[in-house]
Amino acid sequence: MSDDNIRPWGQYDIISSGTGYQVKRIVVNPKSRLSYQRHNRRTEYWVVVEGEATVTLNDETFTRSRGEVAIVPVTTKHRVENLTEEPLVFIEVQTGDYFGEDDIERFADDYGRS
């Protein structure tokens, strides 16, 4: 993974991208979480491949384990967190017309980015 893709909560790598899609491999460190956020131009599909994800969509929280999927429709507030002692790894498939970091509206963030 590139050093540019290291974040306070873990890291990601872009696996593939093309017109209308982008695919990332995301690793969330133990006891870490991403910001509570939403996107206006993309939908995300999260497939857990290692560990257990605690997912929040519009203030409803549930878990997903290996082989399970969470779907994050466009404009849905969302967060993924790793409450365990082992790394969480999931594949994120984004579909839409724009995938830039400036399409992130943060509502809460543990690292002062909101």
TORKOL-4160 file (C-alpha; in steps of 0.2 Angstrom, whole numbers, padded with zeros to 4 digits, m for minus):
114
<pt num="1" X="0000" Y="0000" Z="0000"/>
<pt num="2" X="0006" Y="0018" Z="m0004"/>
<pt num="3" X="0011" Y="0029" Z="0011"/>
<pt num="4" X="m0001" Y="0042" Z="0003"/>
<pt num="5" X="m0015" Y="0030" Z="0008"/>
<pt num="6" X="m0011" Y="0028" Z="0026"/>
<pt num="7" X="m0024" Y="0036" Z="0037"/>
<pt num="8" X="m0026" Y="0037" Z="0056"/>
<pt num="9" X="m0038" Y="0023" Z="0056"/>
<pt num="10" X="m0029" Y="0011" Z="0045"/>
<pt num="11" X="m0025" Y="0011" Z="0026"/>
<pt num="12" X="m0032" Y="0008" Z="0009"/>
<pt num="13" X="m0026" Y="0004" Z="m0009"/>
<pt num="14" X="m0035" Y="0007" Z="m0025"/>
<pt num="15" X="m0036" Y="m0010" Z="m0033"/>
<pt num="16" X="m0045" Y="m0005" Z="m0049"/>
<pt num="17" X="m0054" Y="0010" Z="m0057"/>
<pt num="18" X="m0063" Y="0014" Z="m0073"/>
<pt num="19" X="m0078" Y="0024" Z="m0080"/>
<pt num="20" X="m0091" Y="0024" Z="m0066"/>
<pt num="21" X="m0082" Y="0013" Z="m0053"/>
<pt num="22" X="m0068" Y="0012" Z="m0041"/>
<pt num="23" X="m0062" Y="m0003" Z="m0031"/>
<pt num="24" X="m0052" Y="m0001" Z="m0014"/>
<pt num="25" X="m0045" Y="m0014" Z="m0002"/>
<pt num="26" X="m0047" Y="m0006" Z="0015"/>
<pt num="27" X="m0039" Y="m0011" Z="0032"/>
<pt num="28" X="m0046" Y="m0004" Z="0048"/>
<pt num="29" X="m0035" Y="m0005" Z="0063"/>
<pt num="30" X="m0041" Y="m0014" Z="0079"/>
<pt num="31" X="m0052" Y="m0002" Z="0090"/>
<pt num="32" X="m0053" Y="0011" Z="0076"/>
<pt num="33" X="m0066" Y="0019" Z="0065"/>
<pt num="34" X="m0068" Y="0030" Z="0050"/>
<pt num="35" X="m0078" Y="0046" Z="0051"/>
<pt num="36" X="m0097" Y="0047" Z="0051"/>
<pt num="37" X="m0099" Y="0054" Z="0033"/>
<pt num="38" X="m0109" Y="0054" Z="0017"/>
<pt num="39" X="m0106" Y="0056" Z="m0002"/>
<pt num="40" X="m0117" Y="0065" Z="m0014"/>
<pt num="41" X="m0110" Y="0056" Z="m0030"/>
<pt num="42" X="m0107" Y="0038" Z="m0026"/>
<pt num="43" X="m0114" Y="0022" Z="m0019"/>
<pt num="44" X="m0103" Y="0010" Z="m0010"/>
<pt num="45" X="m0103" Y="m0009" Z="m0008"/>
<pt num="46" X="m0093" Y="m0016" Z="0007"/>
<pt num="47" X="m0088" Y="m0034" Z="0006"/>
<pt num="48" X="m0080" Y="m0040" Z="0022"/>
<pt num="49" X="m0065" Y="m0052" Z="0019"/>
<pt num="50" X="m0057" Y="m0053" Z="0036"/>
<pt num="51" X="m0063" Y="m0048" Z="0053"/>
<pt num="52" X="m0080" Y="m0041" Z="0059"/>
<pt num="53" X="m0087" Y="m0024" Z="0053"/>
<pt num="54" X="m0098" Y="m0013" Z="0064"/>
<pt num="55" X="m0108" Y="m0003" Z="0051"/>
<pt num="56" X="m0119" Y="0012" Z="0054"/>
<pt num="57" X="m0131" Y="0018" Z="0041"/>
<pt num="58" X="m0142" Y="0033" Z="0045"/>
<pt num="59" X="m0140" Y="0030" Z="0064"/>
<pt num="60" X="m0144" Y="0011" Z="0063"/>
<pt num="61" X="m0130" Y="0000" Z="0068"/>
<pt num="62" X="m0127" Y="m0018" Z="0063"/>
<pt num="63" X="m0112" Y="m0030" Z="0060"/>
<pt num="64" X="m0105" Y="m0039" Z="0045"/>
<pt num="65" X="m0093" Y="m0054" Z="0045"/>
<pt num="66" X="m0083" Y="m0062" Z="0032"/>
<pt num="67" X="m0092" Y="m0064" Z="0015"/>
<pt num="68" X="m0106" Y="m0052" Z="0020"/>
<pt num="69" X="m0110" Y="m0036" Z="0012"/>
<pt num="70" X="m0116" Y="m0019" Z="0017"/>
<pt num="71" X="m0123" Y="m0007" Z="0004"/>
<pt num="72" X="m0122" Y="0012" Z="0007"/>
<pt num="73" X="m0133" Y="0021" Z="m0005"/>
<pt num="74" X="m0129" Y="0039" Z="m0011"/>
<pt num="75" X="m0132" Y="0052" Z="0002"/>
<pt num="76" X="m0133" Y="0039" Z="0016"/>
<pt num="77" X="m0124" Y="0044" Z="0032"/>
<pt num="78" X="m0112" Y="0030" Z="0036"/>
<pt num="79" X="m0097" Y="0024" Z="0046"/>
<pt num="80" X="m0088" Y="0008" Z="0048"/>
<pt num="81" X="m0078" Y="0003" Z="0063"/>
<pt num="82" X="m0068" Y="m0011" Z="0070"/>
<pt num="83" X="m0072" Y="m0015" Z="0088"/>
<pt num="84" X="m0061" Y="m0031" Z="0089"/>
<pt num="85" X="m0043" Y="m0034" Z="0092"/>
<pt num="86" X="m0040" Y="m0040" Z="0075"/>
<pt num="87" X="m0038" Y="m0030" Z="0059"/>
<pt num="88" X="m0054" Y="m0028" Z="0048"/>
<pt num="89" X="m0052" Y="m0030" Z="0029"/>
<pt num="90" X="m0065" Y="m0026" Z="0017"/>
<pt num="91" X="m0067" Y="m0023" Z="m0002"/>
<pt num="92" X="m0076" Y="m0007" Z="m0006"/>
<pt num="93" X="m0084" Y="m0005" Z="m0023"/>
<pt num="94" X="m0089" Y="0012" Z="m0027"/>
<pt num="95" X="m0101" Y="0016" Z="m0042"/>
<pt num="96" X="m0105" Y="0034" Z="m0047"/>
<pt num="97" X="m0099" Y="0048" Z="m0058"/>
<pt num="98" X="m0086" Y="0055" Z="m0046"/>
<pt num="99" X="m0074" Y="0047" Z="m0032"/>
<pt num="100" X="m0064" Y="0062" Z="m0026"/>
<pt num="101" X="m0060" Y="0065" Z="m0008"/>
<pt num="102" X="m0069" Y="0081" Z="m0008"/>
<pt num="103" X="m0086" Y="0072" Z="m0010"/>
<pt num="104" X="m0085" Y="0068" Z="0008"/>
<pt num="105" X="m0096" Y="0077" Z="0020"/>
<pt num="106" X="m0091" Y="0073" Z="0038"/>
<pt num="107" X="m0103" Y="0073" Z="0053"/>
<pt num="108" X="m0091" Y="0066" Z="0066"/>
<pt num="109" X="m0073" Y="0062" Z="0066"/>
<pt num="110" X="m0061" Y="0055" Z="0079"/>
<pt num="111" X="m0046" Y="0063" Z="0071"/>
<pt num="112" X="m0052" Y="0082" Z="0070"/>
<pt num="113" X="m0057" Y="0081" Z="0051"/>
<pt num="114" X="m0075" Y="0085" Z="0053"/>
